[in-house]
Amino acid sequence: MKKKPKKKKKKPEKPRWIPPPRTPPEPYDFPPDEKKLCDILKEEKIPPTKRYAKKPKQL
């Protein structure tokens, strides 16, 4: 005599947690862009030889 396969009880699915929708971040003001050193020196019309001169060595 053959045994009948047992029927397994299906477990009810657990409720899954769904995170609440995110609120968009508040926009914030960026500080104004500072001029680069090379742009400042160009506006002051300093020649490139002085603009990119090496630092004087301390003796």
N, C-alpha and C positions, 0 to 999 in steps of 0.2 A: 504494500500500500504506500503510495507517494504522499509526502507531506505537502500541504498547501503553503505557498509563501505568505509570510505574515505581512499584513498591511501596516505600513508605518503611518503614524499620525503626523500630519503636517503642523509644525509649530506656527502660530500666527507671527507675522513679521513685526519686529519691534519698530515703534515710530522713530523716524530719523529726525534729528534736530536740524532745523534749517535756520542759519543765522539771519538776524534781521538785516534789512538793506542798509548799507553804509550811507552816512550823510556825506555829501561832498565837502572836502576841506575848504576852509575859508581862504579866499585869496589874500595874499599879503604883499605889501609894496616892497620892491627891491630898492636898495640904496642906489643913488645915481652913479652912473659909470664915471670912474675917475680917469683923467687923461693919463696916458702912459708918459714916461719920462722922455722918450724920443719925440713924442708929439709936442710936449711943452718946449723942448729945446729947439724944435723946428720953428715954432711960433716966435721964439725969441731971436731967431735968425743967428744962432751960434754956429760957426763953421764946423764941419764934421771933424776936423783935426782936434778941436777943443771938445767937441761933443763926446767923442769916444776916446778921450785921452786917458792914459793909465793913471792910477792913483799915485801920488808922490810917495816915494819910499822914505820911511823914517830912518834916520841914521842913529 
